[in-house]
């Protein structure tokens, strides 16, 4: 009899923990999983962190792929920045994010291309953007010229 009480006393904490985990897991279908909370991302943040699925989901939910958005500190820089999804994808050096954005409605005008190409880093991104170069666009990343192009882009 005494042995049964000891066994029960030892089993109760494990059973309570298991019951709690089952209750938490029951929240998963409602996108409320307590163990793997995911922050809500806007389209520019999704591009900055290379979350291709979230990029497609947000555009499918009618997000404008060309609109600039605030990006929280830690995604692209130590401070908050404002950028379009294409700018965020280029800043994060992710060719695939740029490709997905363009396939899903992001606009690549000569001004946008020039701005992205002049701010891009890395050979892979340069080569990718060079293949997208609009007809008649010139690559002049001179700071004086760049400021006038960026003003026209904004």
C-alpha positions as a printed Julia matrix, in Angstrom:
154×3 Matrix{Float64}:
  0.0    0.0     0.0
  2.74   2.4     0.96
  4.65   1.47   -2.2
  1.63   2.43   -4.38
  1.51   5.87   -2.8
  5.2    6.42   -3.48
  4.77   5.36   -7.1
  1.77   7.67   -7.48
  3.64  10.55   -5.88
  6.5   10.08   -8.34
  4.19   9.71  -11.36
  2.0   12.78  -10.74
  4.56  15.48  -11.73
  5.39  13.68  -14.99
  1.7   13.26  -15.79
  1.04  16.96  -15.12
  3.89  18.02  -17.4
  2.65  15.68  -20.13
 -0.9   17.0   -19.81
  0.39  20.57  -20.04
  2.39  19.8   -23.18
 -0.62  18.13  -24.79
 -2.74  21.21  -24.03
 -0.07  23.46  -25.55
  0.18  21.28  -28.65
 -3.61  21.48  -29.04
 -3.12  25.19  -29.84
 -1.01  24.4   -32.92
 -3.9   24.23  -35.46
 -4.88  27.74  -34.37
 -1.38  29.1   -35.13
 -0.79  29.65  -31.43
  1.98  27.15  -30.77
  3.51  28.27  -27.46
  6.85  26.52  -27.9
  7.65  27.88  -31.35
  6.2   31.35  -31.39
  6.92  33.1   -34.65
  6.82  36.85  -34.9
  4.54  38.4   -37.49
  6.66  39.63  -40.38
  5.79  42.24  -42.95
  6.82  41.63  -46.57
 10.09  43.58  -46.33
 11.07  41.73  -43.13
 10.25  38.39  -44.76
 12.56  39.32  -47.65
 15.26  40.44  -45.21
 15.24  37.11  -43.37
 14.91  35.06  -46.58
 11.53  33.53  -45.67
 10.36  32.56  -49.16
  7.16  30.92  -47.95
  6.15  34.02  -46.02
  6.92  36.22  -49.04
  4.57  34.17  -51.22
  1.92  33.98  -48.49
  1.92  37.74  -47.88
  1.74  38.59  -51.59
 -1.06  36.04  -51.92
 -2.84  37.91  -49.12
 -2.76  41.06  -51.33
  0.34  42.73  -49.9
  1.87  45.2   -52.36
  5.33  43.85  -53.3
  6.56  47.34  -54.2
  5.55  49.26  -51.04
  8.28  50.29  -48.59
  7.83  49.05  -45.03
  9.56  49.49  -41.69
 12.02  46.73  -40.86
 12.67  46.19  -37.18
 16.17  46.42  -35.7
 18.21  43.27  -36.08
 16.79  42.13  -39.42
 19.01  44.21  -41.73
 20.69  46.71  -39.43
 21.15  47.51  -35.77
 18.48  50.19  -36.09
 15.08  50.19  -37.76
 15.14  50.92  -41.49
 12.51  51.49  -44.16
 12.85  49.52  -47.4
 10.91  47.86  -50.16
 10.92  44.05  -50.24
 13.31  44.12  -53.23
 15.7   46.44  -51.36
 15.56  44.14  -48.33
 16.21  41.04  -50.44
 19.17  42.69  -52.17
 20.55  43.93  -48.83
 20.35  40.4   -47.44
 22.17  39.15  -50.57
 19.44  36.64  -51.39
 18.99  36.14  -55.12
 16.16  33.65  -54.6
 14.09  36.17  -52.62
 14.54  38.73  -55.43
 13.48  36.1   -57.97
 10.37  35.14  -55.95
  9.39  38.8   -55.5
  9.71  39.48  -59.21
  7.74  36.33  -60.11
  4.99  37.49  -57.77
  4.49  41.04  -58.97
  7.37  43.22  -57.79
  8.16  45.86  -60.4
 11.62  46.24  -61.92
 11.79  49.64  -63.63
 15.03  51.21  -64.83
 15.12  53.42  -61.72
 14.48  50.49  -59.36
 17.1   48.39  -61.16
 19.69  51.18  -60.96
 19.04  51.73  -57.25
 19.26  48.0   -56.48
 22.32  47.39  -58.64
 24.25  50.31  -57.14
 23.47  49.13  -53.61
 23.98  45.4   -54.22
 26.92  43.55  -52.77
 28.41  40.27  -53.92
 29.17  38.82  -57.33
 26.12  36.55  -57.4
 23.71  39.44  -56.8
 25.52  41.66  -59.31
 25.35  38.95  -61.98
 21.69  38.26  -61.28
 20.71  41.94  -61.44
 22.81  42.45  -64.57
 20.69  39.79  -66.32
 17.58  41.83  -65.39
 18.96  45.14  -66.65
 16.17  47.06  -68.42
 16.89  48.22  -71.96
 18.43  51.66  -72.11
 19.43  51.82  -68.44
 22.93  52.96  -67.61
 24.99  51.78  -64.69
 26.52  54.87  -63.1
 26.92  54.49  -59.36
 28.67  57.85  -58.98
 27.33  59.28  -55.67
 26.23  62.53  -57.4
 24.31  60.63  -60.08
 23.01  58.07  -57.61
 21.37  60.69  -55.44
 19.34  62.05  -58.38
 18.31  58.55  -59.48
 17.3   57.61  -55.93
 15.27  60.82  -55.69
 13.45  59.86  -58.88
 12.94  56.32  -57.58
 11.33  57.47  -54.35
